[in-house]
Amino acid sequence: MRKLTAKIRSRKGETLIEILVSILIVSLSALLVASMFVAAGRINLSVRKMDEDFYHSVTEVESQTGTPQADEVNFQIKEDGFVVENGSIDVNVYTDENETFSGYSQKEE
């Protein structure tokens, strides 16, 4: 504690080299922080683009636009581990333009 008090009350100044080193450290720190902001902006931009693509694909499938493809969904109903009923339902399958997502609806007879 005495050394700190003595240092504060001291009339000795900082040397030029100490000032230059401290300016260098502050400059490098500012440069690193600035580069982190730039990288975060790039990441944010790419994530926003991916989010828009995802939303567009999901909306396209949910709105069931485009030409559906006929298919069949098979199902099996079990009770207590035993198969009670097997069946199938005719469906229309809708996919987005990238064929990433798909959805289906029951065919109307």
Secondary structure, 3 states (H helix, E strand, C coil): CHHHHHHHHCCCCCCHHHHHHHHHHHHHHHHHHHHHHHHHHHHHHHHHHHHHHHHHHHHHHHCCCCCCEEEEEEEEEEECCEEEEEEEEEEEEEECCCCCCEEEEECCC
